[in-house]
Every structure is written in C-alpha cells, then in structure tokens.
C-alpha cells in the first residue's frame, strides 16, 4: 500500500497541477532484518551513514538499512490535491458538515442524515479516523469500529545554523523509539513512547481536530534519545512541541472492508500513525472492494471482519492501545501474545489446565493453551488438546431441502452425503479462492453442523448470511458458545474412548470422517467425530459446555495407563505442518484455489451442481495453475545455532526467487524444520503466467532464505509421512510397553 501511495503522490501534481510537497529523501533505519518485498533497500556501513546524514552519531552502529526510494510529502497539500482530483471527477465535497445518523433498511445502507439534510446513498464509507468509533455507533444498526485515540507528540525546530537539505534522509532509530526528518531547514522528530496517554476515554470524542497541551515531561525520553542519536541538535532552537490525537487498533493494523452487520457500510480507519503512507494504497483496495466486490490483493490481515463486537469495549480498547502503541517501535517475535484483554473468553477447563502447566495464548478473545510445562517428563502416546478456541460452530437447518441447497451452492465439495458423514470442504468465491475452509457434518436430512477456524468467527458467519435467501424456513445459528471441543490424538485414542463409552471405536464400527452422538462417562449428547486437524489418528469431541469438566476428568483418568498427556496449540501446529495440512488464514486465502494446493479431489467437478467458483476452477483446470503449494524440508540447518524460519521467507529455485513460505514448524518426526509455501515458474516472455508442472517442482534445487542466509531444502508435493511415521510408531509402542511394565 505504501508503494502505491508513493507512486500516486508523484502523479497527483502532474494530473491536478496542485503541489504535494513530495521530496525524495531516502530513509535510514537502524535495525537488522531484510526481506524480499520488491523494495530497493540495502545494508550500509556506519561510515556511509555519516556521509548521507551529517547529524547522525554513528559510534554505536554496526550498520543501517538504507531505502533510497523513500519520500516525504506535505499532508495538507496531498489532501488538497486529492480533493481537486476528486472534484474533477464529479465528486461533491461538503465541508463542516456533521453526520448525525446512517440510515439502514433491511440490513442495507439507505441514506445518511446530516445537519444539511438527508443524502440517499447505496454505499457509505466510515473513514472518520479518531471519530470512526463514535460514527459507527451512530447508525441505526450499530457498527463496531475498534480503535482508540492516544496523544501523539512530535517536535519542530527552527532552521539549523546549517539548514538541512529537503533531501536529507529520514532517520528511524528503533532502539531510541524515534524518527527524524528535515522540515523547513530544521528538523521534525517524533516517536512512540513506552507509556502512551489514551484520550477521550470518558465518552464522546471532541468534534474538531486541535492540538492539545504540551507535555515536556512525557516527551523527555524521546528528546533524550534524539540528542543521543544527533548530539549536534543541543544548540537547535525549538519551534514547537506538537501534541495531537492519533488512533490505534487492537493489533496495530488498519481497519478496512465491508462491515459484517450492514451491507454497503464500509470502513477505512485506524491507520496507527501511518495514514499518509498507506492512504493511496488503502483507498485503491477499498475502491476495488466497493466496485468489484473484492480487492485485487489479499488484505485479510486488514479486514475489519477479523474483529467482533467483543473488541469494541471502551475499557478493552483503552488498555490495548496502551500496549499496542509502544510495539510500533519494538522488535516483536512473529507470534506475539498481547497481555491486555486476556481471560475474556475461557472454557470450563481453563483453571484445571492452568494448574497443569498450561501457557496461554489468545485468539479472537478465546484463551487457548499454546504448550504445557508439566512438573515431570513422560511418554505420550495419546495427547488431549483443548480446542474451545479453535472452533467456530454453526448449525444450518431447514424444514425442507433449503439448507442442503444453500450449502451445495456455497461449498466446493459434495454435501449430499448420508447422515453422520463429515465432509471437508472449502467455501469459495467467484474467483475460486477460499473464503472459508471448514468441516461439515450432516446431522440429519435437513440439519448441518459447520466447524470453521477461529479466524472465521465473524467472516464465516457473514459470508453465509450474505448468500442466504430470505426464507423463514431456513435457520442459521452460531452455537460455538454451547460447546467445548477436545481433540484426542494418538494410536491409543480409540482405546480410551472405547472404555469410556462401551462402544467399539475401531475403523470397522467407527470409520474415518464420521460423527456419532454418544455418551462419554456420565455425560450424554457428546458429538464424537473421527477426524483431527493434524493428520494423526484420533477424535474430536464436541461436548455440551456443562459436561466439559466431567468428560475431561474421565478421559484423563482412563488415559493414564496409555500415557496420556496434555498438548497445546504448538504441538498441533507442528503435527499439521509435517503432515502437509494447509490452514486458512496462514496458507489459504481468498486468492488460493483448490487446484493450487492439491485439493482438486475435494471439488465436485463430476456432479451437475453449480457452486460458487465452479466456472473459475474449470477455466483454471483447462489453463493450468501457475503456482503450487509445496512442502520444504530444510537440510544443513542446525536448530540449536541457526535462525528458525517463521513465515514469509523467500523461496529460491535454481537461485531464482520462486515464492515465499506461508507457515513453518520444527517436525519432531523428521527431526528438522519444515516450511510450507507456494512456488511459481517465471512468467512467459510476454509476461503471462506459466502453468506449473510436477516436473518443475521435482527437478529444482531449492533454498529458503532465513534472514539473509540461504539453506538448501527438499521440495515435495506430498508429505514425508510413511517411512518416518512407521518408525516413530514402532518406537512409541516399545516405549509404551516399557512404561506399562513399570
């Protein structure tokens, strides 16, 4: 988005004749990571830093990241240029106009009431910045826009004795938590302090933008950092310390897209102090979204549907932004766990698991164990994982065939299966990309139980509702809150359940991908599914929430003789990656098709049933997919000494960039790191995509770039499962026999 903004601002002056104040100035940032993003950047030595910027103290530097193509612009001038360009296209701009209410009829935006009268409209965009939260609450159907304002400071100096050139590089000092750039011959410097000051916490926001009171005591740590980095500024004369409001979101990413509750109501807000940098690109994607129904890039990390109403609590937002704002200039590990807003949604097992050494992470407000630190080490042939937070469960029922007809239209796989069968399927868009990846159980002829990833808590619901006909006999219910899910994994899982249910759990009596409602211990009405999300043998137990603690205790008690132990999300993640299982939101997105990730067998091409994405998939099958999901096993990589992969690492084939990783984990079966990701062949001489073939994948020499160091890797289209898994299970059986003997 920043790249597009840079290009847009360069073009605006030519198109409108209005100056934007854009100056190419370069950027120097004192941090040590480099990613292949198509942006010109390089690591330079301290002496080169001194040549580029006369004020920078280089005594503690070992290098800097140099971005020669960076630029600065003047916000008022860019705003004026955009307004002139918009007016030239027929846009009417009403200044000093108060929006009083957004009118909604039958779930769709109809008009906007203002102090100048009512304006009828088909679409409404809430891009009110720090006022977006209050504006969302002003519609007939309240819209959640989770952001909160904080005070934001920056310092302006008068022109220096030797005025700085407008082309002097911008300096970003992550350790000092500051940035500095030239301003009218002097300097503009701000930052993101460790102790931010939330504002407007006692009700409605102020109505006009205005500067707030100076606070030199609060700014002092950033001023000290600036003087350490640029000691020559000691004699600079201060022009002003500016204190103005800025809005921040719960996860440091902006909010954009159509809201889940009101059709035609779009949001573009919460820019986290990067509004000008991202404005051009964000506006482009939102315009595409409104015009075509989707943006031309995967913007799921920014989609407002990643949040729900639970993130709209003013208290939560106040506490979260105090944590978020300092993180903008801190080096974060890829799987950062926020500390605020915790223990909001917990299963009945939370306290029990916590006393057994659970270490927690949060997903969509749910607490889930990421791993356990038990008092002693033991053998594990059965693992029990609490998955309350991994599920989004929806019941879709009807009095006739309406539920089946709806799901057959939405799902790529065939759901017209016998009662009790489970179907793994994608819900695709018209381009054939995944809007949802779920498992669907046919509970009865006209009732279905849908299990989706946690990330889909809001998105899945809104996608189904968007395509539902207005039929009073068709009913959709979110029943996630009614269940706790336990994942019982391992070769002894069937033995544990057989003892508790007095029912044979062998494949002959309980085949794979099947669901039965049964008793476990004293509890009845347990939905037991012969499936896991790891590729290992086992069962998913969907337990009415009031029975959760009883069932857990019974399973753990019976499982002791089989070596049962608790396992967290990291264990599940490692298992699913070594089994080459793709997850939505990590590996799959709205631009990934089943043909690109080896799931063509889950598409009902052979049935005369229309479904969303069918035409696009038929065309792709005819033309050939231009990229493919692969598994990469690292060679010559020392897990004790070398940096670990996370995701987003460049993949090279025969020394040419071929793609990026999407997820990775250490495989305890293979005893090495495994990465999953997509690779593509180079485009044709005409610049068109080239169909990918198994030969292209199998005959290449691959490397994965981890922080600038390339490691050789073996690429596979199928998991390394058979030999290693057989060896591991034989070893586990021997260890289990020894354990039972003792």
N, C-alpha and C positions, 0 to 999 in steps of 0.2 A: 504494500500500500504506500509506503514511503517513497519507493522508486517511482511509482506512478505520479504521486504528488509532485515530486521533483520535476518530472517531465512536464506536467500540467502547468506548473507555475512559470516554467520557461516559455511556454506557448501563449500564456494569457496576455502578456504585454503586446505580442505581435497581433493577436486577434482583436484586442479591445483598445489598444493604444494607452491603456492605463498601466502605470508603472507598478510593479510588485515589490520593488526593493530587493530583488533576488541577487545575491552575490555568491559566486563560487568561492568557498573559503577553506575547504578541506576540514577534516576532523582528526584530532589525536586523542586516543583513549588509552589509558594506562591499565590494560588488562591483557590476559594472555590466553585467549581462545580464538580460533579462526574456523569458520565454516564456509563451505562452498554454497554460496547463495546467489551467484551471478553478480555480485557486487565487487567492484575493484577495490581491493584492500591488501595491505601487506604489512609485515612486521618490520619496523625500522629500529636502528640503534639510537642510544641516547644522544650521540653527537649530531645525528640527523635531526632529532627533535629540537635541539638548540638552534640549528640553522633555520628551521621552519618557524619557530616561535621565540622571540628574543627574551621573553619574561620567564619562561619555564625553568624551574630549578630541577636539574637532571641528576643530582648527586645520588638519589636513592632508586633510580630507574635502571632496569636491565633491558628495557625496550618499550615500544608503544605500537599500537595498532593504528595504521595510517589509512584514512579513507579519502583519497584525493578528489573524488567526485561529489563530496558533500557540499551543501549550500545553506545559506540563511536567507530568510525573506522578512518583509515587514508585514505583520498581521493585519493592520488596518488597510494597507494598500492591496494585499491579496483579497481581503474581504470586499473592497470596493471594486476590484477588477472582476471578481466572480459575480457581483451584483450587476455590473454593467453588462457582462456577457449573458447573464440570465435574462435581463430586461430586453436585450436584443433578440431573444428567442420568444418573446411574448409573455414572460413572467411578470406578474404584478406584485410589487413589494409594498406592504403596508407597515410603516414604522410606527412605533409607540402604540401598538395595538395589543390589548390584553385578551388572551384566550380564557374564556370562562368555563366552557364545558365542551367535550367531544360527544356528539350525539350518536347513539348506536341503535340500529333496528335489526332484529333477527340475527344478532351476532355480527353485524357488519357496520363499518363506519358509514354514516349518512351525511353528517354536517358538523361544522364547528361553530359554536356560539362565541362571539367576541363582543367587546364593548362598542363595536361599529355595526353590529348586526350579525346575522347567521350566514355562513358560507357553506353551500352544499358541496360535497366532495365524495369521491369514491375511495380515495386514499388519504391518509393523514400520517405525517412523519413527526414524531416527537424527537426533535434534536435540540432540546432546550438546555442542554448542558447541566449546570448545577441545579436548575429548576425542573429537570426531567422527572424526578421522583414525584414532586407535587403535581405536575401536569398529568402524570399517569393516574393519579388518584382523582383527577377532575373529570374523568369520563363517566358516562352512565354505568358502564361496567368497568370497575377499577382495573387498571393495568399496572403490573408490578415492574418497576424500573429500578433495580437495586444499585444505587450509588449514594455516596455521601460526600459532602464538602469538607475540605480542610483548608486552613490558612496555608498560603504558599508564598515564599519570600524570594526576592532577588534584589541584588544591589546594583546601582548605576553609579559610575564615576564620571567626573568631568574629564574632558580631553587630557591625556597624559602629556608630560613635558615633551616627549617624542611620541606624537599621536600614532595610535595603532592603525595600520592599513586595514581597510574593509576586507581584504583577502587574507588576513591573518587567520590561521586555523582555529577552529573551535577546540577547546581542551575539555575533555571529560575525565575527571580523576575519580575513579570508583572508590578507591580507599578513602579519599577525603570527602566523598559524597557530594562533590560539587561539579559544576560545569562553568565555563567562562568563554565568552566570545566578544569580539570587538563591537563597540557601539559608539558611533559618532566621535571617533578618535579616542574614546576611553574604553571602558570595559563594562560588560553586563555579566554578572555572576550570580547563580542561584544553586539550589541543591535540594536534597531530600533528607531531612533530619531524622534522627532516631526516635524523637519524641514529638510527633506531629500533633497539631492542635485542631481537632474536629470543630466545625462551626455549624450553626443553625440546627442545634440538637433539641431545641425546645418548641418545635412547631414549624410554622410556615417559613420558608426561605424569604430573604429580602427580595424586593421586587426589581431593583436596579443593580447593575454592576457598579461597584465603587470600591475604592481602596480602603483597607482597614488600617487600624492603628499600627504604627511601627512597634517592633518588639526587638530591641537590640540584644537583650539578654538571650532571647531564644535563638537569634541568628548568630550569636558569637561563635559556636563551634564551627559553623560553615565559614565564617570570616577567618577564623584561625587557620582552617585547612587551606583557604585561598592564599593566605600570606605565606604558609609553608611552601606551597607549590609555586608562588610568584612573589618572592620577597621584595622585589622592586616596587610593589604596589604600596609599600609602607608610606610613601610620600604622596600617594594619589589623593586628590580631593574628592570627597564623596558628594554626589549629586542628590541621591535619594535612595532610601531603603523602601522598596515597594512590597506591600503585603496585600495580596488579592486572593479571592476564593478559587479553588480548583477542585473538581470532583474526581472521585476514585471508586472503583468497583471492587467487589469482594475477592477477585482473583487477578487483579492488575491487567485485565484485558477488556477492551471496549465492548459495548453492547450494540448489536445491530440485528436487523431482521424483523420479520412479522411476528407480532405477539401471539401467544397460543390461544388467548381467550377472545380476541376481537379480530375478525377478518378485515384486512385493509388498514389496520393500525400498525405502523412500522416505527421502529426506534433506531436512532443513531446518536449515542450519547456515551458518557463515561470514558473519556479518552485518556484519563490518567496522565495528564500534563503533556500528552503527545498529539493534541488535537490538530495543530497546524501541519505536523509531519505526516499524519495519516489521513487528513481530511480529503484530499483528492482521491486517493485510492478507495477509502471507505465510501465516499459518495458515489464513485463509479460502481462498486459492487452493489450498493443499495439500489441504485437506479436500475441495474440489470435485474435485481430481485423483483422489483415492482413491475418492470416491463415484461420479463420473460417467465417469472415465477421462480427463478433461481439465479444465483450469481455464477460467473464463469470460473470461479475458483472455490476450493474447499475452505469455507470460512466457519466451519462448525465450532472451532475454539472461540469464536466471537459471537456466535448465535445467542440471542437473548434467551432462547429456549433451553439453554444449559442450566438456567436457574428456574426455581419455582417460587411460589408465594412465601415459602419459609425463609427465603433470603431477603425478604422485604421488611423485617422487623427493624425499626429505627435503632433499637439498642444493639442488635446484632451488627448493623451497618456501622454504627459509631465505633464499636470495638474493633471490627475487622479493618476499617480503614487506618486505624492507628497501627495495625500490624502491617498492612499492605504497603503503605507509603514508604517506609524505610527500606522495604525489599527491592524497590526500583533500582537501588544502587548497591545491592549486596549480591555476592556470588551465591546462587542458590543451587542445591543439588537438584537433579531433574525431578525427583519425586518428593517435592516439598510438602510437608504437612503443616497446615495452618494450625495455630494454637488457640485462636479465638473462635467462638461459635461452636464449641465442642460439646459432646454429650447431649446433643439436642434430640437425636433420634436413636434410640438404643433398643436392642432386642431384650427379651426377658433373661437372656443368658449373659448379659453384659457383666454383672457383678461376679458371676461364677467363673467366667473366662478370665476376668481381670485378676482374680486371686490365683489363677493357674499360670500367670506369667504372660498374659496377652499384652502385646504392644500395639497400639491402636492407630488407625488412620481414618480419615473421613472422606466419604463420597456422597455428594448430594445430601449432606446433613446426617447420613447414617454413619454410625461408628462401626468399623469392621476391623478384626484383628489382622495385622499385616504379618506378624510372626509371633512365636511364643519363646519365652526364655524360661524353660522348666527348671526345677531345682536339681534334677539329675538327667543324665542322658540315657535313652533307652532305644530299643529296636522298634521300628514302626512298620508293621505290615498292613495296618489299617489306619487311615487318618480320618479325622472328623473335623470338618470345616464349617463354621457358622457363616451362612451366606445370606443373612437377613438383608444385607445392604447390596447384594449383587442382583437382586431381582426387581423387576417391575412387572407385576402380575395383573392381567386384565381378563375379566370374564366378558365374553361376547356371546349373547344369547338372543334367541328369537322364537316366535311362536311357529314360524314356518321355516322355509329354506333361506330366509334373508341373511342370517349370519354366515352360512356357508357361501352364499353368492358374493357377499361383501369380501370375505377373506380370500376367496378364489380370485377375485379381481385385484386385491392388494398384494397377494403373495405369489412368488415365482414358482414355488413347489406346489404339488397337488395335495390339497387338504381333504379331498373326498375319500377318506380312509375309514376303516372300521373303527367303531368306538373303542377307546383305550389306547389307540396308537398315537405316537408322538412324531411330529414332522418338523425337521429343522429347515427353516426357510428364510429367505430374505424378503423384505417388503421393498420393492424397487420404485424408482421414479421413472418418468417417461424416457430418460436417457439410459435406463438400465442400471443405474447406480443404486447403492444400498442406502435407503432411508432408515432401515431398521434391520437387524439380524436377530431372529428370535426362534424359540421353540414353541410349537402349538400343539396342545393336547386336545383331542376330540373327546369331551366328557360324555356327550350324548349326541343324538342326531342333530340337535339344534343348539348345542352349547359348546363353547371352546374356551380353553384356558391358555393364555398367551404369556410367555416368560421372555422378558427382554433385558438387556444390560441396564445397569444403574444409570448410565449417562442418558438413557432414553426416558427418564422419569416423566419429563414433560413432552419431549419431542414425539415419542411413540403415540402417546395419547392424542396429541393434536393432529398427527398425521392420519390416524384412523378417523377421528371426528371430522376432519376436513373432507373425507371421501364418503362419509356415511350418508345414505339417503335420509330424508325426513320421514321416517317411518315409525309410528308409535309402537309397533310390534318388535322393533329391533332395539336391544338394550346393551349398553356398554358400561361396565363398572370397573373402577380401579379397586382391586381387593388386596393390594400389596400390604396394607396395614393389618390384614387379618391373619397373615402367615409369618412364621419364622421358617427359614429354609436351612436344612443341614445337608451337607454333602459328605456322604460316607464312601470313602475311596479305598480301594485296595483289593487284593485277591481274596481276603477273608471277609469282605463286606457282606457277601451272601450268607456266610455262616452266622454272623452277628444278627442280621435281620431274621434269619430263619428261627433262631432261638427265641427272639422277642415276639414273633408273630405266629409261630407254629404253622407257617406256610412254607412250602418249598420255594426257594428263591433261585433254583438252578435255571439255566437258559431254556430248558425244555418247558418249564412251567411259567417262567417269567422272562420272555425273550427281550432282547435289546430294543430300546426305543418304545417301551410300553409303560403304561401307567395303570396302577390299581389303587383303589381306595381300600385301606386295611387298618387293622389295629396294630399298634406297637406298644407293648406293655399294657397298661390300663387304658391308654388313650385310643380313641377310635377316630375315624374320619381323616386319617393321615393319607395324603396323596403321595404314593411312592412311585418314583419314575426310574426306570433302568437306563439312566444316562448320567453322564458327568460332563463338566466343561474342561476336562483335562485329557481325555483320550484313555484314561486308566479305567479298569473295571470298577463299577460301583453304582451307587444310587443317590438320587436327590429325594429328600424327604420334605414335603411342604406340610408343615404342622400348624393346625389352628393355634393361634398365639397363646391361648390359655394352657395348652398342653406342652409348650416348648420345653420348660424346665424338666418336667417329668420324663419326656422322651429322651432328652439329652442325658439325664442321670441313668436311665435304663441302658441306653446304648453304651455309655462309658463303663458301666458296671459289667455288663456281659462281655464287652470288648477287651477287658483286661487280660484275659487268658490268650487273646490273639495279638497282644502287643499294641493295642490301640493307643493313639495319642492325638492331641490337638494339632492342627496345622492352620496356618494363616494364608492370607492372600498371596504372599510372595511364593509360597510353595505351589499354589495352584497355577500362578503365572509361569513359574519355571516348567511345570509339567506340560502346560498347554503349548508353550513355545517349542519344547523339544519334540512334541507330537505334531508340530506344524499346524496348530489351530489359530486361525485369524480371529481377532476380536474387533467388533465395531467401535469406532472412535479412536482406535490405535492403528489398526491395519486397514480396516474397511471404512469407506466414507461414501458420500453421495456421488462420487465420480468413479468409484470402483465397481466393476461389473462382475458377475459370477464367472464369466469366461476368463477374466484376468487373474482370478485367484483359485482356479482349479475346482470350481463348484458348478460346472455346467451340468453335472448329474443331478443337481437339485433344482433344475428348471424343467417345467412340464412342457417341453417342446413337442412331445408326442401326443399331447391332448388338444382337442379342439376347444380350448378355453382361452379366452382373451384375458390378459392381465397387464397391469402397468409395466411398461418396459419391454414388452414382448417384441415389438417391431424393431426397437433399437438393438436388442440382442440377436435377432435373426440377421440384421444387417451386419453386426459385428462378427457373427459366426461366418458369414459369407466373405467378408473382407479380411478377417483375421485380426486378433487383438494385437495391439502394438506394445503392450507391456505385460509382465507376468510376475506373480507373487512367487518368491523363491525363499529357500532356507539356506543360510550360510553358516557353516561351522568353521570357527577360526582355528588356524594352525599357527604354530610358533608364537603363541600368545600365553604369557606367564600371568596367571590370575593373581599371583602374590606381588608381582613387580610392575606389571603393565597396567595402564589405564583401562577401565572397563567401558564397553560400549553401553549406550543407553537407548537412544533412537536419533534419527536424523543424520547419522553418519553417512558420508558419501561412499558409494559402492563403485569400484573400478573394475572394468573387464578389459583385459589386454591393455592395461594402462590408460584406458579412456573412461571418463565418467559415464556410468551406465544407469545410475539410480541412487536411491537413499534407503536406509533402514527405517523400519516403522516401529519395531519393538525388539527387545533382546533380553536374554537372561542367561545365567550360568546353568548348564544342564548337569545334574548330578549323575544322570545315566551315562552321558557321553564324556563327562569329566572335562568339559571345555565350554567356552561361550558359544551361544547360538544366536544369530541375528535373523530376523525376518524382514523382508523388504521387497521392493519392486525394481525390476530392471527392464530396460528398453534398448532395442538396437538403434544405431544412429539413423536419423531421417534420410530419406532419399535425396538425390541431388536436387530435386525440385522442392525440397523442404517438407515433403509429405511424410506422415508416419509410416514406418516399415513394419509389416507383420512379424511378430516374434515366433520362433520355432523352437522345439526342444533341442535341436542341434545347436542353435545359438547359445542356449543356456549351458548345455552339457560340454561344449567344446571350448569354453572360455577359461582363461586364467583370472581368478578373482582376487581382489583385495578390498578390505574395509579400512577406511581412514578414520582413526580414532585420535582426535586432537593433533592432527598433522603427521601421525605415524601410521604407515600402511602395514596391515597384517594380512598374509595370504589366507584364503578361505576356500572351502569346497562348496559349490552351489548345487542344490538339489531341488527337484520338483516334488519329491516325496520324502517323508521323514525317515531318519536313520533308526527305525524302531525295532525291526525283527530280531537281529542278532543280539544287540545290546540289551534289549528288554528281556529276552530269554535268559541271558546270562545273569542279569540282575535278579530276576525272579527265582532262579535256582539258588542264587546266593542268599536271598531273603528267606526262602523256605528252610535252608540249612540253619541260618541264624535263629529263625523262629523255633525250629525243633530244639536247638540248644537252650533257648530261653524257656520253653515249656518244660524241658527236662530238669532245669534248675529249679 
